[in-house]
Amino acid sequence: MTSDEKSQPTNLVAAEILPPPTVEHLPALVPAPGKPRRWRRFGRVLALLVVLLVSAGGGYWWWVRSQPFLPQGFASGNGRVEADEVDIDTKFAGRILKLNVDEGDLVKAGQVVAVMDTRDLAAELKQYQQQVQQDQQTLEQAEADKVSQEAVVKLARQELARTSDLVPKGFATVELLDQQTQQLNSALATLNADDAAIGAAQHAFAAATHQVEFYAVEIADNQLFAPKDGPVEYRVANSGEVLPAGGKVFTMLDASYVYMDIYLPTDQAGRVRIGSDARIVLDAYPGHVIPARVVFIASQAQFTPKTVETKDERDKLMFRVRLRIDPARLQGREAMVRTGLPGMGYVRINASGTWPASLTPSPPPAAQ
């Protein structure tokens, strides 16, 4: 064995225990030159803005195309459908005994919606009813006394007439004639007293009857009736509450008076006339055209309220024009009346103008 062979294992062992050679770290890879990140971010934002602008433009184009085309001789404005509010109040002070309806209920004209406590009035009514019966009996007794007294007067006159014929012939004395004359005068006085008693009884009977009628009316007025057909909008008071005279119990909507107020500039409002033909289109029912009439035109210009959005500047003076829906169209459809719905109102300001086909009145909806 050579010296090299003998030293080979030793070298192998040494190689195994020696640490691995140190490898120096290579430099990091450098990306290829290109657009900075901020430019890429700007590109994304720009693309998003383009998409938004295109969408907004398309929406505006669709909105414009969906609006009815108005030829010359017509004006338009937006507003909200409203109905006259009617307060149902108490006529007299009292306590609410019963409420027959509630908010949202549809009521008919003449329907009893609330009843007030009238027990004290009923007691007064009963007392005067008894007084009427008593005064009626008194009147009947006075009339019977008069009839009886009239018979006495008639007899006294007959006796006086016979005695007057007998005295000149000597068959009766003057003293008897004087006595019968006195009897006749006394009977006449009693008859006059009976007439006065009848008059007093008649006045007492009439007064008691008036009180009966008064309390009957007062009790009837303590029943609160709906003056119009329409839905109950608000309930202001509850059962058991004591209200003063004129206390509000309900607020209802008059379903026969539904309208929309729109605002027109001077050049258009000056050409509108009372009774002019109009149309109403609600946002909730864009395909339903409701015929209407102009019933009111403001005599003074005013600033457009902030709640009404118009295409003109807000600081421009406008005239309020009221468009009322035909009451005949609302009959039988009181339950469908809604207030606060926004929409557009169209007015014909030229009598010779022809409505476009898109504003042809729709047939009335089926009554619910």
TORNUVO-521396 format. One record per residue: residue in three letters; x, y, z of N, C-alpha, C, O in turn. Coordinates in steps of 0.02 Angstrom, whole numbers, plus 50000, padded with zeros to 5 digits. Layout:
residues N
ALAXYZXYZXYZXYZ;...
END
This chain:
residues 368
MET500434994250000500005000050000500455006150000500935006950038;THR500265010249956500675016249948500465021349999499935020950031;SER500895026050004500745031450052500135035450031499775038150072;ASP500025035649965499425039349942498795035549961498295038649982;GLU498805029049954498215025049970498065025350044497485025450065;LYS498585025550084498475025850157498185032550177497805033050225;SER498345037450142498105044150162497425045750133497145050950151;GLN497155041850089496515043350056495925043250104495525047950101;PRO495835038450148495275038650196495305044750239494795047850254;THR495915046250260495975052150302495735058250267495425062550297;ASN495885058750204495645064650165494885064650158494565069950158;LEU494595058550151493865058050143493515060350207493025063950205;VAL493785058150263493495060150327493545067550336493085070850360;ALA494105070150317494195077350323493735081150278493485086550294;ALA493615078150219493145081550173492445081550199492055086150187;GLU492275076150235491585075750261491475080650316490915083250323;ILE491965082050357491835086350414491985093550399491835097950440;LEU492265094950342492395101950325491725105450307491285102250278;PRO491655111650325491035115350307490985116350232491495116450198;PRO490375116950207490295117850135490585124450114490625129150154;PRO490775124750054491075131050030490565136650032489975135550019;THR490785142450046490355148350049490205150749979490645151649938;VAL489525151849968489305154249901489085161349908488625162849946;GLU489395165549873489195172549876488515173549844488355170449793;HIS488085178149876487415179549850487445183549786487825188449779;LEU487035181249738487005184749674486585191049681486145191149724;PRO486675196049644486265202249647485555200749626485425196449584;ALA485045204649658484335203649642484195205549570484525209749540;LEU483675202049544483485203349475483175210349469482755212149511;VAL483335213949424483065220749412482525220249359482655217749305;PRO481895222749375481355222249325481515226349264481895231149265;ALA481205224149212481315227649150481005234549154480485235449185;PRO481305239349124481035246149127480335246349096480215243149045;GLY479865250249127479165250849103478825256749136479155260849167;LYS478125257149128477745262649157477735262049233477655256549258;PRO477825267349269477765267149343477075265149364476595265649326;ARG477035262749427476385260549452475875266049455475285264949443;ARG476085272149470475605277649476475265278949409474685281049407;TRP475625277849355475305278749290474795273249276474275274549246;ARG474945267249299474445261849290473825263349332473265262149308;ARG473905265849394473335267649436472925273249404472305273149405;PHE473265278049376472915283649343472515281149283471965283549269;GLY472785276249249472425273449192471785270049213471265270649180;ARG471815266349270471215262949293470675268049313470095267249296;VAL470875273449350470405278549370470095281949309469495283249308;LEU470515283349260470265286649199469755282149163469245284549138;ALA469905275749161469435271049128468765270749166468235270449136;LEU468815270849234468205270749274467785277049262467175276649257;LEU468125282749258467765288949245467435288849177466875291349169;VAL467765286149129467465285649062466835281349063466325283049033;VAL466885275649100466305271249105465725274849139465155274249117;LEU465875278549193465345282149229465035287549185464425288349185;LEU465445291149148465185296349105464745293449050464225296149033;VAL464965287949022464565284648970463895282248999463375282848967;SER463925279349059463305276949091462825282749106462235282349092;ALA463115288249134462695294049149462395296949085461805298849084;GLY462805297349033462545299948970461995295548941461495298048915;GLY462085289048947461565284548923460935285048963460385284748936;GLY461015285749030460415286549072460045292849057459435293049054;TYR460435298349048460105304649031459765304148963459205306648955;TRP460075301048914459765300148849459125296148854458625297748823;TRP459145290848895458535286748904457985290748938457405290148920;TRP458175294948988457675298949024457355303948977456745304948977;VAL457775307148936457505312048889457045308748839456515311348822;ARG457255302948814456835299348765456195296948796455685296448762;SER456195295448862455585292948894455095298448910454505297048920;GLN455325304948911454865310348925454445311848863454685311448807;PRO453795313448875453375315048818453635321148781453845326048811;PHE453625320748716453835326348675453275331548674452705329948658;LEU453455337848691452965343248694453055347748634453585350848626;PRO452555348248591452595353048536452465360048561452365361248621;GLN452465364848516452325371648533451615372348559451155368948535;GLY451525376748609450855377748636450725373748699450145373448721;PHE451235370748728451155366848789451695368748838452245370848819;ALA451535367948902452005369348956451985363549005451495359849009;SER452525362849043452565357349091452935359549153453325364349151;GLY452805356049206453145357249270453035351149314452565347349304;ASN453465350349362453395344549406453095346649473453125352449492;GLY452805341849506452485343049570452295336549603452555331249586;ARG451855337049652451645331049689450885330949694450565336249700;VAL450605325149690449885324349696449675325649768449955322849815;GLU449175329849776448915331449842448155330849841447845330749788;ALA447865330449900447135330349908446965334949967447345335750014;ASP446375338049963446165342550017446105338650082445805333350085;GLU446395341450135446335338450201445725341350237445605347450236;VAL445335336950268444735338950304444805336750376444905330850390;ASP444755341550422444795339950494444105338250521443615341750507;ILE444065332850559443445330950593443525332850666443895329650703;ASP443175338150687443255341050753442615340250794442085338650767;THR442685341250858442105341250903441765348050902442105353150896;LYS441105348050908440735354350912440685356950983440675362950995;PHE440645352251030440605353951101441175350651139441455345651116;ALA441325353451196441825350251240441535343751267440945343351283;GLY441965338751273441725332351300442255326951296442825328151275;ARG442055320951317442505315251318442335310551260441745309351245;ILE442865308051229442765303251174442555296551203442905293551244;LEU441975294151181441725287751205441965281951162442145276651188;LYS441965282951095442135277451051442395280150985442135285150959;LEU442895276750958443155278150892442985272350847443145266550862;ASN442645273750791442405268350747442885266850690442815261650658;VAL443365271250676443835270250621444535271850646444635274150702;ASP445015270450603445715271750620446075274150557445775274650504;GLU446715275750565447105278250509447115273150452447205267150463;GLY447025275750391447035271550332446355268750312446285266150257;ASP445855269250356445195266750339444855271350289444935277450292;LEU444485268350243444095272150194443405273450222443055268750241;VAL443195279650225442555281550253442115284650199442375287250149;LYS441465284450210440975287350165440665293450198440645294050259;ALA440425297950156440105304050182439495302150224439075298250202;GLY439455304850284438905303350330439045297650377438635296250421;GLN439605294250369439765288650413439985291250481440365296050486;VAL439735288050535439925289950603440625287250617440725281150617;VAL441105291650628441785289650640441975289750713442455286450733;ALA441615293550754441765293950826441125296050863440695299350834;VAL441085294050926440505295650968440765298651033441215295851064;MET440475304251054440665307451116440195305151173439645302751160;ASP440425305751234440035303851292439475309051302439615314951314;THR438845306851298438265311451303437785309351358437185310751353;ARG438025306151410437575303951463437255309851500436665309551517;ASP437635315251511437345321051544436825324451500436315326851524;LEU436955324651435436465327651389435845323251384435285325851378;ALA435925316751387435355312251385434905313251446434295312851440;ALA435205314551504434805315751564434415322251558433835322551576;GLU434725327551531434375333851520433815332851469433275335651477;LEU433945329051418433435327851368432835324251398432255326051383;LYS432955319351439432405315751471431985320351515431375319751517;GLN432315324751552431955329451595431495333951555430915334951574;TYR431725336551500431315341051459430775337151421430245339951405;GLN430895331051406430375326951375429785326051424429205326351403;GLN429935324951487429405324551537429055331251546428455331551557;GLN429435336651542429135343351547428665344651488428145347751497;VAL428845342251431428405342951373427745339351384427215342051369;GLN427785333351410427165329551424426725333251475426115333551467;GLN427035335951526426655339651577426345345951548425755347351561;ASP426715349751508426455355751478425915354151427425445358151417;GLN425965348551395425445346651348424795345051385424255346951361;GLN424835341751441424225340451481423925346951506423315347751506;THR424355351651528424095358151551423745361751495423215364751506;LEU424025361551435423715364851378423045361551360422555365051346;GLU423015355051362422395351651347421855353351399421275354151381;GLN422045353851463421565355651515421315362751505420715364051514;ALA421765367451487421555374351476421085374851416420595378651418;GLU421215371051365420765371151307420085368251325419575370651300;ALA420065363051367419425360151388419035365251432418425365851426;ASP419395368751475419055373851517418765379351473418235381951489;LYS419105381151421418845386351377418205384051343417735387951337;VAL418205377851320417595375351287417015375351335416455377251317;SER417145373251397416605373351447416375380451462415775381751468;GLN416835385051467416655391951482416295395251423415865399551434;GLU416455393351364416095395951306415355393951309414915397851289;ALA415215387951334414515385851342414165390151395413575391951387;VAL414515391651449414225395851502414075402851475413555405751490;VAL414535405551436414425412251407413835412151360413435416851359;LYS413775406951321413215406351273412545406251310412065409551289;LEU412515402351364411895402051403411735408751436411165410851436;ALA412245412051462412125418551494411875423651444411455427751462;ARG412095423551384411865428051333411125426551314410725431151304;GLN410975420251310410275418551293409795420751348409265423451334;GLU409985419751411409555421751466409475429351469408935432051481;LEU410035432751456410005440051456409565442551400409205447551408;ALA409585439351343409175441551287408435440551303408025444851286;ARG408245434951333407545433751349407295438751403406745441451398;THR407715439851453407515444551505407435451551477406985455351497;SER407865453351431407815459951401407155460851363406885466351361;ASP406885455451335406245455851300405655455951350405145458951335;LEU405735452751409405185452351457405115458551501404565460151524;VAL405675462051512405645467951557405165473251530404765475751570;PRO405175475151466404705480351442403975478151448403525482251455;LYS403855471651446403165469151450402945468151522402355466651533;GLY403385468951569403215468151639403235461051664403005459751720;PHE403495456551624403535449551646404195447951681404275442451707;ALA404675452551683405315451751718405515458451748405345463751723;THR405875457951802406075464051837406745466551811407135462851781;VAL406855472951824407495475851804408065472851846408625472251822;GLU407915471051907408415467951951408655461451921409255460051924;LEU408215457451894408415451151863408845452451801409325448851787;LEU408655457851765409045459551706409755461451726410235459651692;ASP409815465251781410485467151803410895461051826411495460751814;GLN410565456351859410915450351882411185446251823411745443851824;GLN410765445451772410985441451714411525445051674411975441951645;THR411485451751674412025455451640412685454451677413205453651645;GLN412655454451744413265453251783413525446151773414135445151770;GLN413085441351768413295434451757413635433751689414135430151682;LEU413365437151639413685436751572414385439951574414855437151544;ASN414445445651607415105448751611415605444451648416185443951629;SER415375441251701415815436651738416025430751695416605428651698;ALA415555427951657415725422251613416215424251559416665420451541;LEU416125430351533416595432751482417295433751511417795432351478;ALA417335436251573417975437151605418325430451615418925429751604;THR417935425451637418225418751646418455415951579418975412651576;LEU418075417251526418285414851460418935418151438419375414951409;ASN419005424551452419635427951436420215425051476420775424451450;ALA420095423351539420615420251580420815413451552421395411551552;ASP420305409851527420465403451497420885404351434421345400351421;ASP420745409551395421165410951336421885412451356422355410151325;ALA421965416451410422635417951434422985411751459423585410851448;ALA422625407351493422915401051518423135396651460423655393351463;ILE422735396651407422935392751348423565395551317424015391851297;GLY423605402351313424205405451285424825403851326425365402351299;ALA424765404051393425335402551436425535395251429426125393551427;ALA425035390751425425195383651417425525382251350425975378051345;GLN425305385951299425615385051233426345387351233426775384051205;HIS426475393051266427165395451271427605390651310428175389251291;ALA427345387951366427735383251406427865376851367428415373951370;PHE427355374551330427435368551289427955369651234428365365351220;ALA427925375651202428405377151149429115377551176429585375151145;ALA429195380651236429865381251265430155374351283430735373051269;ALA429735370051312429975363351329430145359351266430625355551263;THR429725360251215429865356851151430515359251120430895355251093;HIS430635365851125431265368551099431865365551136432365363951105;GLN431805364851201432365361951239432475354651219433045352451215;VAL431935351051208432005344151185432365343851118432825339851109;GLU432175348251071432505348451006433235350451013433665347750978;PHE433365355251058434055357651067434505351951092435045350951064;TYR434285348451143434705343051170434745337251121435255333751119;ALA434225336151083434255330751032434775332550979435165328250958;VAL434785338950958435285341050909435985340750939436465338750905;GLU436055342751002436715342651034436975335551041437575334251032;ILE436525330951056436735323951060436935321450991437435317850984;ALA436545323250940436715321150872437385324150850437775320850816;ASP437515330450870438145333650851438735330750888439305331950868;ASN438625327050940439165323650975439335317050943439765313350967;GLN439005315450888439215310050844439585313250786439295317250750;LEU440205311450777440625314550725440555310650660440665304650657;PHE440355314250608440235311250543440785313150494441095318450500;ALA440905308750446441375310250392441015314750342440495312850315;PRO441285320650328440945325150281441035323250208440655325450165;LYS441555319350193441715317550124441895310150120441995306850170;ASP441925307750059442205301050046442955301550042443225306150009;GLY443305296950074444035296950069444355293150126444005290750171;PRO445015292450124445365288750176445515293150236445595299250229;VAL445555290050295445765293550356446525293950355446865288750351;GLU446795299950360447515300850356447835300650426448345297350435;TYR447545304150474447825304450541447275303450593446705305550584;ARG447455300150648447025299850708447395303850761447945301950782;VAL447095309350783447425314050828447275312450901447705313650944;ALA446685309850916446485308650986446295301350995446175297750947;ASN446275299151058446105292251076445465292151117445235297251142;SER445185286251123444585285351164444745287151237445265285451263;GLY444265290651268444345292651338444635299551347444605302251402;GLU444915302451295445205309151302444645314451305444135313851272;VAL444765319551346444295325151352444555330751307445125333051315;LEU444135332951261444335337951212443915344251222443345343951244;PRO444195350051207443805356251209443375356651147443415352551102;ALA442955361751145442565362951085443025364351026443475368551032;GLY442925360950972443365361650915443975357250918444435358150877;GLY444005352450965444575347950969444595343250909444085340350890;LYS445195342450880445275338250821445325330850841445685329050887;VAL444945326650804444965319450816445285315850757445715311550767;PHE445085317450696445355314350636445515319650584445245325150585;THR445975317850540446095321650478446035316750421446385311750418;MET445575318250375445455313850318445605317550253445675323650252;LEU445645313850199445755316650133445105316650093444745311750092;ASP444975322250061444395322750017444585319549951444945322449910;ALA444325313549940444505309749880444205312749817444385310649761;SER443755317549823443455320749764443845326849741443695329749689;TYR444345328949780444735334849762445475333049765445805334049816;VAL445725330249710446425328249705446745332549651446455333549597;TYR447335335149665447635340049620448395339649623448685336149664;MET448705343349577449435344149577449585351449564449315354449517;ASP450015354349605450245361249595450915361149558451395357949580;ILE450935364649502451565365449465451725372849461451305377049475;TYR452345374349443452575381349440452835382749370453255379149343;LEU452555388049341452735389949273453025396949271452815401249311;PRO453495398249227453765405049221453245409849192452715407749169;THR453415416149194452935421349175452685420549104452085421149091;ASP453145419149057452945418848987452465413148973452065413448925;GLN452485407849014452025402249004451395403049047450845401749024;ALA451485405149110450905405949154450425411149128449825410649139;GLY450675416349094450235421549068449775419149013449285422448998;ARG449915413448984449495410748930449035405248953448635402648914;VAL449085403449017448645398249044447985401449065447975407049090;ARG447435397949055446765400349072446425395349119446565389349117;ILE445985397949161445585393449203445175388949159444835391149112;GLY445205382549173444845377649132445255374749076445015370449039;SER445885376949069446315374149016446415366749026446445364249082;ASP446465363248971446575356048973447275354548998447745358148982;ALA447335349149037447985347349067448035339849072447545336149064;ARG448635337549086448785330449095449255329649155449655334149169;ILE449205324049189449645322449245449925315449234449555310749219;VAL450585314849240450925308349234451355307449297451805311349309;LEU451205302249335451565300949397452185296649383452185292349338;ASP452695297849423453315293849415453195286449429453505282149398;ALA452725285049475452595278049492452215274449436452255268349432;TYR451855278149394451475275249339451615279149276451185282849251;PRO452215278449248452405282649191451995281349129451955285649085;GLY451685275649124451285274149065450555275949072450165274649026;HIS450365279049128449665280749140449575288249139449875291849180;VAL449185290849092449075297949084448395299749113447885296849094;ILE448385304449161447785306349196447545313149170447925317949173;PRO446935313649145446685320149122446525324749182446325322349235;ALA446615331149172446495336049225446295342749194446285343549133;ARG446125347549238445945354249217446295359349261446435357949320;VAL446425365249233446715370649273446155373949312445665376349283;VAL446215374049379445695376949421445935383049460445535386549491;PHE446595384349458446855390049496447505392349465447925388349445;ILE447575399049461448195402149437448365407649487447955412049499;ALA448955407449516449145412349566449155419349534449385420249477;SER448915424149572448895431049547449555434649558449665439949529;GLN449985431949600450635434949614451185429849604451105423949621;ALA451735432149577452305427649567452645426349634452575430249681;GLN453005420849637453345419049698453965415049680454045412649624;PHE454415414449730455005410249719454795402949719454355400949757;THR455125399149677454975392049675455175388749741455745389549762;PRO454725384949774454915381549836455495376649823455565373949769;LYS455885375649875456465371149868456255364049856456645360049828;THR455645362249876455425355349868455225353749796455105347949779;VAL455195358749754455015357749684455625358949641455915364349641;GLU455825353849604456405354449562456185356349492455785352749461;THR456435361949466456265364049399456905364849359457455365149387;LYS456845365349295457425366049253457675373249253458255374549234;ASP457275377949273457475384949276457835386349341457845382249387;GLU458135392049344458495393949404458005394949462457445397149452;ARG458235393249523457795393549580457615400649600457095401849631;ASP458035405249583457885412149602457425415649553457305421649559;LYS457175412049504456715414949455456005414749482455795409749509;LEU455645420249473454955420549498454515416149455454555416249393;MET454085412349488453645407649454452925408749478452815411849530;PHE452445406349439451745406649456451485399649471451615394949433;ARG451115399049525450835392549544450195391249504449755395449502;VAL450155385449474449575383349434449335376749462449735372049471;ARG448695376249475448415370149504448035366249451447605368849416;LEU448205359849446447885355149400447465350349441447725346549481;ARG446805350349429446355346049468446125340249425445925341049368;ILE446145334349455445905328349420445145328449420444835330449469;ASP444845326249366444125326249358443805322149415443975316249423;PRO443335325149455443035321349510442665315149487442645310149522;ALA442365315349427442005309449402442475303549393442265297749400;ARG443095304949376443585299549367443775296349433443995290549435;LEU443685300049488443875297449553443315293749589443435290349639;GLN442705294349564442145291049598442225283449596442365280549543;GLY442135280449653442215273249659442935270949665443075265049671;ARG443405275749664444115274049669444445277749727445035279349725;GLU444045279149779444305282849836444875279349870445335282549896;ALA444855272649871445395268849904446055269349867446575267849896;MET446045271549804446665272049765446985278849771447535279949744;VAL446665283449805446945290249811447565290149854447555287549910;ARG448105292849829448735293449866448975300649860448845304049811;THR449315302949911449595309649909450345309349916450625304549943;GLY450675314449890451405314849894451765311549837452385311949834;LEU451415308349790451745305049734452005310449686451615314549663;PRO452645310349669452905315349622452735313449550452595307749534;GLY452745318549509452595317349439452655323849400452905328849425;MET452425323649338452445329349293451735331449275451285327349266;GLY451645338049270451015340849248451115344449182451595348249174;TYR450655343449136450695346549069450065350649058449505348449074;VAL450155356649030449595361249019449605363548946450135365048918;ARG449015363848917448955366448850448845374048855448335376248880;ILE449325377948831449275385148835449045388248769448945394248764;ASN448965384048719448695386148655448085381848640448145375748632;ALA447495385048635446875381248627446875377048563446515372048560;SER447255379048513447265375348450447785369848449447835366148400;GLY448175369248503448685364048504448395357048510447875356048541;THR448725352348479448515345248481448975341348526449585341548518;TRP448685337748573449085333848620449465328448582449195325348537;PRO450095327248601450465321748570450165315048591449825314448642;ALA450315310048551450025303448565450255300648632449895296848663;SER450855302548654451115299948717450725302648778450785299948833;LEU450335308048767449935310848822449195309948811448795313848836;THR449015304848774448305303048766448055300148833448365295648860;PRO447495302648859447255300148924447145292648924446865289848877;SER447375289448977447295282248985446595280849012446305285149046;PRO446315275048998445675273249028445735272849104446255270949130;PRO445205274649140445255274549214445375267449239445115262649211;PRO445775266749291445915260149319445285257149351444825260749370;ALA445285250649356444715247249387444665249149460445175249349495;ALA444055250449483443955252249554444115246349597443975240549580;GLN444435247749653444615242449700444085241649754444155237449798;
END
